Amino acid sequence: LDAKGDHAAAIIEYRKALALKPHETVYRYALGRMLADKGDYYGAIAEYRKALAREPDNAAVHYSLAQALVRTDKKQEAAREFQSANRLDPNYKPQKN
């Protein structure tokens, strides 16, 4: 669904999946990305933080969190998250949507 651009439906499906498997970081990250794509940066931040609680060494999640923090004008926090992403994976390149 997210590949088709149906963010609303993808968000519903990721939330259903998380109801069954609340510790699946990949679902949290994907949900965060869908929320961010819809402009719900605060919702995305919450999901990214939950994902990082389970996988603190995930550079992609740190990077995505940083982007969402920039969008909510939390530039100092964003800088720390960008630094974390770079420290964890200096060669990390975000995926193009």
N, C-alpha and C positions, 0 to 999 in steps of 0.2 A: 504493500500500500504506500509506503513512503517513497518507493522508487517511482510510483505513478504520480506522486505529488499530492496525494490525498492525505494531507496532514491530519485533518480532524479524525478520519477513520483510523489512521495509524496510531494516533494518540490513544484512542479508545482501546485498540488492540494491545498496545504496550501496557496500558494500565491493567487490562485483564490478565496479561501474562505475569505482571508483577504481583497481582493478587494471588497467583498460584505459586510463583517463585520470587519472593520479595528480595532475595539476595543476589539475583542475577545482574551483575554489573553491566553486561552488554545491553540488557533491556533498559536499565536506568539511563545509560549513556544515550541510547537511541531515543528514548522519550525526551531527554533533555534537548537533543538536537531538533526534534520535531517542535517542541515548545519554543525554542529559540527561533526557528524558522517562521513560526507564527507570530513572533514578536513578544511572546510571554517570557521575557528574560528572567524575571524573578522565579517563575516556575522552573525554568531551565537550571538556574543556579541551585535551587533546592535539590533537583535530581542529580546534578553533577556532584554536589557535596555528599549526597548519599552514596553515589558510586565510589567516590574517593575514600569514604569511610571503609569500604570493603577492599579497594585496590588503590592504596595511596601512591603507588609507583606507576600509575597509568598516565603517560605523557599526553595522550590525546584528550583525556578528560580534563587534565590541568589546563591545556590549551583552550579547550572549549569553554571551560569555566572562566578563564581570563577574558575571552571574547565577550561573554555575557556580562561580566563585571564592567567592562568598558562601556557597554551599552546602557548600563545603569549608573554610569558616572562614578564608579568606584575604582578610580584609576590606580591608587596605591595597592589595593588588593589585587587588581588585575596584573600589575607589574610583578608582584610576588608569584602569581600563578604562571605567568609567562616564564619567569626565571626557573620555577620548578619544572615546567615542561622541558625547557632547554637543558637543565641539569640532568634530567632523566634520560633524555634522548636528543642530543645536540643536532641530529640529522632529521628530526621530525618535520614533516611537511603535512599540513592539513589537507584533507581530501577536498576536492572540488565537487560542489553539488551540481 
